[in-house]
Amino acid sequence: MQATHDDLTAELCGRTVLVTGGGGLIGSRIAAHLREVGARPVSLCRLDAYPLSAYRLLFGVDEDDADFAVGDVTDAKLVRRLVADCDYVIHAAALADVAACTRHPMNAITTNVIGTQTVLDAVAACERVRRFCYVSSASVYGNGNRDERPACAETRSMRQLLEAVYGHMPPCFGESAVLQPLSVYANTKLWGEFQTALHLAQVGTSYAIVRYFSVYGDPQTVKRGSHSWVVAWFAARAALGLPLHLNGGGHQVRDLIHVDDVAAGTVRALVAPRAHNETVNLGTGHATTIRQVAEQVQQHYPRTQFMETPMPPGDPQGGYAAIGRMRHLLDWQPAITVEEGIARYTAWLQRTPQAIPDWLRQTAPA
């Protein structure tokens, strides 16, 4: 059930779409996907998470492009001007690093709460906008509710298989689950979900909320002091001959979804009729432990060693996505397996060794 360019083009061809956070990994890939289906993406981004050269090299950003605005989502005048000329809005801008949000909660509140409200105000005031898509996160589920775990396994044999592989039944997160955020970042994303529904329902503007699971894929690169982006971290460390840190033993479960798939799913949520005023997971429906990710990376770097390290604050045990609702609402599902995605990433890193930051290189053995 893959969305084709034809059915997307029918609505998006010739339309203008604002993508906040359009200079980052996900935002730039969403913008590229929009161009493929005939839309005109307009991007807004601060371009301050990486050196400017990295944005150009890794994400193909041209800050001099007339359709690229360098600025902040808290700048109400700028946001109103950009939204006024758009048919659709995808709000992907966020301080998305869990560790950074924990260290600097006021920064998280400024970008993820005040910034979101600024965008919502502009959208609510613009009659031209056909739908607003809010990018949320599976982190709103926290560690899940044990009583809800068996519901997502389709058969008894599947439940038995999961228990045999993981030693327990990993949480399967459905959109109607009790939400139990465990971090500052998750709190801000949950606020954005409720505020989107509250604010836009008052003016009758269509919206869709997408909950991203663990997004990975080239050209994702690591940030100092972060424990997010496990595939990028493990591949970069393995390439340098550094051990892979398994926080808490690496037993946390993630649903890894490739950035190409998450971009396609987000664009699909922007136009799918059944996604009107709905919340939908964007995941694969497959559970992968952090240790399994390390083992997959080790296949491409056979000399890689593992090191068990303490669990950082705000790092959930995690789970995987229930995707029945996604299939129904979007008439779509991801196509890239974890094995394929990790192979793509390690191949890209071998072709692009300069993507490994100097500060990480300095920690490598001589």
Salt bridges, closest charged atoms under 4 A:
ASP7 OD2 - ARG268 NH1 3.27
GLU11 OE2 - ARG15 NE 3.49
GLU11 OE2 - ARG130 NH1 3.36
GLU36 OE1 - HIS5 NE2 3.90
GLU36 OE1 - HIS33 ND1 3.69
ASP48 OD2 - ARG46 NE 3.09
GLU63 OE2 - ARG56 NH2 2.28
ASP67 OD1 - ARG40 NH2 2.67
ASP72 OD2 - ARG46 NH1 3.11
ASP87 OD1 - ARG128 NE 3.02
ASP121 OD1 - HIS199 NE2 2.96
GLU193 OE1 - ARG211 NH2 2.72
ASP260 OD1 - ARG29 NH1 2.31
ASP260 OD2 - HIS258 ND1 3.79
ASP260 OD2 - ARG344 NH1 3.42
GLU278 OE1 - ARG325 NH2 2.18
GLU308 OE2 - ARG291 NH2 3.10
ASP315 OD1 - ARG254 NH2 2.64
GLU340 OE2 - ARG344 NH2 2.86
